[in-house]
């Protein structure tokens, strides 16, 4: 079971959700920090580094003797990583996506590929959590190949949580592709709602089952909840607005460790997503959410929002029970 | 000899554009014939990356000997140098003004990129 934690808007709490989710597992779990441009999960999961690997992508190298300057390579490359106008082509390794197309189209076989370092993948072990982290080199603009390298180091038999970069561009697609479920983290603000809508369009296009986590509930308005209700999108986690959470975050601590009262929120999320975090994984683990027939039913009697005297159970009444009194 | 100017318009009176890679258009002036043509660079204006390289390739294909622009980044500079195109910096208001300064040899030749790439 692979769950990607993504968001349209940045700074909504992807890492907070993924790191806390990983922490409550009672079995082995993998956390992949796919935000390779600014990885930060290691700030919250302190552990021992196990290994570090250099990641290279293949970039073209032109044999001046063989090249007759035909320009086929430059005409093929849509990223302008290789440019030719009559003479030996110029190569811009920074622009190269490593597809190998230029070498394939070269009629004189004058192009061979050579490794160009873009970053490293490191592994950190923190109790039951194996953190696999990609770190893009400063100045290297190519995140997707490094994200794929991070994901290639994921063990299929162990449940995995993927901490995605923000937005909806190539690095995000590279992260959530192949995931069994996407959890979209947002905040109850106009920006949060706007970018959530864009992210929802993305996951719908990719046909990946998804749900929403709302962070800082109580800080803004209820338009995100209204949107989810209208769209039939399950809200699977609601983290209340609480200064204590921000303080714990600023100290590099996890909510589930420093504020045990919120631990059940993440335990419940783990159970719903991963079926109790069973080591075998469970690709059908998200079903309880889709039909609202699973453990999330229990939330009606103790969800975060009820604790804080706010609105709803977030489940859009799909569980068949009447909505919370103060909800609509 | 042909000279390329970066511009946002299609005439000699059009505003001179200081950006190279993302200039909306290139006005290519032929000094012998005293005529000009305009090349559209719209595809590069919103390119996520590689605009400088592509723009440099475009002006190289147009067969110009010189380029007059505001700023030029490292990748564009590399391509322009390989194509043996001389680069002159100007902060003129219009293409006509930049052309006049070029004719009077009042423009300074850029011997390196003068701005950083967006991805460096």
Interface residues (C-beta under 8 A of the other chain):
Chain A: X74 X79 X80 X81 X83 X85 X87 X90 X92 X94 X95 X139 X141
Chain B: X49 X50 X53 X54 X56 X57 X60 X61 X75 X78 X79 X82 X83 X119 X120
